[in-house]
Amino acid sequence: MILTQEQEMIRDSLRDFAQERLAPFAAEWDRHHTFPADALRELGELGALGMVVPEQWGGAGMDYMSLVLVIEEIAAGDGATSTIVSVQNSLACGITMKYGSDEQKETWLKPLARGEMLGCFCLTEPHTGSDAAAITTRADRDGDFFVLNGVKQFITTGKYAQVAIVFAVTDKAAGKKGISCFLVPTETPGLHRRPNRGKNGPARVGHRADSLRELPRFGRVPARHGR
């Protein structure tokens, strides 16, 4: 694989960062389940949390190979941080960038891409796993709002995210085509966050700093936050 000079510079820069700011602390973060907030803020300043988002929306405007290199180098320093960065880039930023309205991009994508805000991805449920067609979380229309009710689990960055991307059923009769996606501020009244019991043991060594959470109930959100 032949990298461009720019890609090599990005790789080397993140390699230095990972070895200096991640690797020396990774074991302690994992042992104590410490969320790497300071490191993530620094990564945001480097442009690593919105790598492929166009500059007009606050991102670095880079290519996907550069994103792959960045995540690889971060993972070499700390696995949990790489998971958080991957979710931020591919799901929080990626979904909002591809499907969000200009208003949603202005409100959510810009701060997500700059690392000023963290996002989490809410699909998996206790009884359906990640089978999107089988989810039971509901979003019922109430005038200019939707009322979301359900439980999502195994949510990376779930404790600290400022916005949740939530999949919910809006039309049960339509089957898998009746599922909608919502941008839900985590300060929304009714949204709760609690630890995923039993999911931070030995099987997750190396990833116990990613603030995995269960999110039961979501509350009432404006219809313009849906898609």
C-alpha positions as CSV (number, residue, x, y, z in Angstrom):
1,M,0.0,0.0,0.0
2,I,1.4,3.3,-1.1
3,L,0.5,6.3,1.1
4,T,0.6,9.9,0.0
5,Q,3.0,12.3,1.8
6,E,0.1,13.9,3.6
7,Q,-1.2,10.5,4.8
8,E,2.2,9.6,6.1
9,M,2.4,12.9,8.0
10,I,-1.0,12.2,9.5
11,R,-0.1,8.7,10.5
12,D,3.2,9.8,12.0
13,S,1.6,12.7,13.9
14,L,-1.0,10.4,15.5
15,R,1.5,7.7,16.2
16,D,3.5,10.3,18.2
17,F,0.4,11.4,20.0
18,A,-0.7,7.9,20.8
19,Q,2.6,6.9,22.2
20,E,2.9,10.1,24.3
21,R,-0.7,10.7,25.4
22,L,-2.4,7.4,25.3
23,A,-0.1,4.4,25.8
24,P,1.4,5.4,29.1
25,F,-2.0,5.8,30.7
26,A,-4.1,3.1,28.9
27,A,-3.7,0.4,31.6
28,E,-4.6,2.7,34.4
29,W,-7.6,4.1,32.5
30,D,-8.8,0.5,31.9
31,R,-8.2,-0.6,35.4
32,H,-10.2,2.3,36.9
33,H,-12.7,2.7,34.0
34,T,-11.5,6.2,33.5
35,F,-13.0,8.0,30.5
36,P,-10.1,9.7,28.5
37,A,-11.8,13.1,28.3
38,D,-8.6,15.2,28.1
39,A,-7.1,13.0,25.4
40,L,-10.3,13.2,23.4
41,R,-10.3,17.0,23.7
42,E,-6.8,17.1,22.3
43,L,-7.7,14.7,19.5
44,G,-10.6,17.0,18.6
45,E,-8.2,19.9,18.4
46,L,-6.1,17.8,16.0
47,G,-9.1,17.2,13.8
48,A,-9.3,13.4,14.6
49,L,-13.0,13.4,15.6
50,G,-14.4,14.7,12.3
51,M,-11.8,13.4,9.9
52,V,-13.9,13.0,6.7
53,V,-16.4,15.7,7.5
54,P,-16.1,18.6,5.0
55,E,-14.5,21.8,6.4
56,Q,-17.7,23.7,5.8
57,W,-19.2,21.6,8.6
58,G,-16.3,21.8,11.0
59,G,-14.4,18.7,9.9
60,A,-10.9,18.1,8.7
61,G,-12.0,17.3,5.1
62,M,-9.7,14.3,4.9
63,D,-10.0,11.0,3.0
64,Y,-11.1,7.6,4.5
65,M,-7.6,6.2,4.3
66,S,-6.4,8.9,6.6
67,L,-9.2,8.1,9.0
68,V,-8.2,4.4,9.0
69,L,-4.6,5.3,9.7
70,V,-5.7,7.6,12.6
71,I,-7.8,4.9,14.2
72,E,-5.1,2.3,13.8
73,E,-2.5,4.5,15.5
74,I,-4.9,5.5,18.3
75,A,-5.7,1.8,18.8
76,A,-2.1,1.0,19.3
77,G,-2.0,3.5,22.2
78,D,-5.4,2.6,23.8
79,G,-8.2,0.4,22.5
80,A,-11.0,2.2,24.3
81,T,-10.0,5.6,22.9
82,S,-9.9,4.1,19.4
83,T,-13.5,2.7,19.8
84,I,-14.7,6.1,21.0
85,V,-13.0,7.9,18.0
86,S,-14.4,5.3,15.6
87,V,-17.9,5.8,16.8
88,Q,-17.6,9.5,16.7
89,N,-16.3,9.6,13.1
90,S,-18.3,6.8,11.4
91,L,-21.6,7.0,13.3
92,A,-22.1,10.2,15.1
93,C,-20.6,12.3,12.4
94,G,-21.1,10.0,9.5
95,I,-24.9,9.5,9.9
96,T,-25.5,13.2,10.6
97,M,-23.3,14.2,7.6
98,K,-25.1,11.9,5.1
99,Y,-28.7,12.1,6.3
100,G,-29.0,15.3,8.4
101,S,-30.7,18.5,7.2
102,D,-28.6,21.7,7.0
103,E,-30.2,22.8,10.3
104,Q,-29.2,19.5,12.0
105,K,-25.7,19.8,10.5
106,E,-25.3,23.3,11.8
107,T,-26.6,22.4,15.3
108,W,-25.0,19.0,15.7
109,L,-22.4,18.0,13.0
110,K,-20.2,21.1,13.5
111,P,-19.6,20.6,17.2
112,L,-19.3,16.8,16.8
113,A,-16.7,17.2,14.0
114,R,-14.7,19.7,16.0
115,G,-14.7,17.5,19.1
116,E,-16.7,20.1,21.1
117,M,-19.4,17.5,21.5
118,L,-19.4,13.8,21.8
119,G,-22.1,11.5,20.2
120,C,-23.3,8.0,20.9
121,F,-25.1,5.5,18.6
122,C,-28.2,3.8,20.0
123,L,-29.4,0.8,18.1
124,T,-28.7,-2.3,20.2
125,E,-31.5,-3.4,22.6
126,P,-31.6,-6.1,25.4
127,H,-33.9,-8.6,23.6
128,T,-33.1,-8.0,20.0
129,G,-29.4,-7.2,20.0
130,S,-28.3,-5.3,16.9
131,D,-31.0,-6.7,14.6
132,A,-32.3,-3.3,13.4
133,A,-35.5,-4.8,11.9
134,A,-36.5,-6.2,15.3
135,I,-36.0,-3.2,17.6
136,T,-39.0,-2.3,19.9
137,T,-38.1,1.3,20.9
138,R,-41.1,3.4,19.8
139,A,-41.3,7.0,18.7
140,D,-44.9,8.3,18.8
141,R,-45.9,11.6,17.2
142,D,-47.3,14.2,19.5
143,G,-47.9,17.4,17.5
144,D,-44.5,18.9,16.7
145,F,-42.8,16.4,18.9
146,F,-42.0,12.7,19.1
147,V,-42.2,10.8,22.4
148,L,-39.5,8.1,22.5
149,N,-39.7,5.1,24.8
150,G,-37.4,2.1,24.9
151,V,-34.1,0.7,26.1
152,K,-30.8,0.8,24.3
153,Q,-27.7,-1.0,25.7
154,F,-24.0,-1.4,25.1
155,I,-23.7,2.2,24.1
156,T,-20.1,3.4,23.7
157,T,-19.6,6.9,25.2
158,G,-23.1,6.6,26.7
159,K,-22.2,8.3,30.0
160,Y,-20.6,11.4,28.5
161,A,-22.2,12.0,25.1
162,Q,-24.1,15.2,24.6
163,V,-26.2,13.8,21.7
164,A,-27.6,10.3,21.0
165,I,-28.4,9.0,17.6
166,V,-31.4,6.8,18.3
167,F,-33.2,4.4,16.1
168,A,-36.9,3.9,16.9
169,V,-40.1,2.5,15.3
170,T,-42.4,5.2,14.0
171,D,-44.7,2.9,11.9
172,K,-44.9,-0.7,13.2
173,A,-47.1,-1.8,10.2
174,A,-44.3,-0.8,7.8
175,G,-41.8,-3.3,9.2
176,K,-38.2,-2.4,8.8
177,K,-39.2,0.6,6.6
178,G,-41.1,2.0,9.5
179,I,-37.9,2.8,11.5
180,S,-36.7,6.4,11.9
181,C,-33.5,8.0,13.3
182,F,-33.5,10.8,15.8
183,L,-30.9,13.2,17.2
184,V,-31.6,13.3,20.9
185,P,-29.8,15.7,23.2
186,T,-28.8,13.7,26.2
187,E,-30.1,16.4,28.5
188,T,-33.6,15.7,27.3
189,P,-35.9,15.2,30.3
190,G,-36.7,11.5,30.7
191,L,-33.5,10.2,29.2
192,H,-31.6,8.1,31.7
193,R,-28.2,6.5,31.7
194,R,-27.0,3.5,33.8
195,P,-24.1,1.1,33.7
196,N,-24.4,-2.1,31.7
197,R,-24.1,-4.6,34.5
198,G,-21.7,-7.4,34.0
199,K,-20.3,-6.0,30.8
200,N,-17.0,-4.4,32.1
201,G,-15.4,-7.6,33.3
202,P,-12.4,-9.5,32.0
203,A,-13.9,-10.0,28.5
204,R,-13.7,-6.2,28.0
205,V,-10.1,-5.7,29.2
206,G,-8.6,-2.9,27.1
207,H,-12.0,-1.3,26.5
208,R,-13.3,-0.6,29.9
209,A,-12.7,3.2,29.6
210,D,-15.3,3.8,26.9
211,S,-18.1,4.5,29.3
212,L,-20.4,1.7,28.0
213,R,-23.9,2.5,29.2
214,E,-27.5,1.4,29.0
215,L,-30.0,4.1,28.1
216,P,-33.6,3.4,29.2
217,R,-36.3,5.8,27.9
218,F,-35.6,8.9,25.9
219,G,-38.3,11.5,26.4
220,R,-39.9,14.0,24.1
221,V,-37.9,15.5,21.2
222,P,-38.9,18.0,18.5
223,A,-39.9,16.4,15.2
224,R,-37.2,18.3,13.4
225,H,-34.6,16.2,15.2
226,G,-35.9,13.1,13.3
227,R,-35.1,11.8,9.9
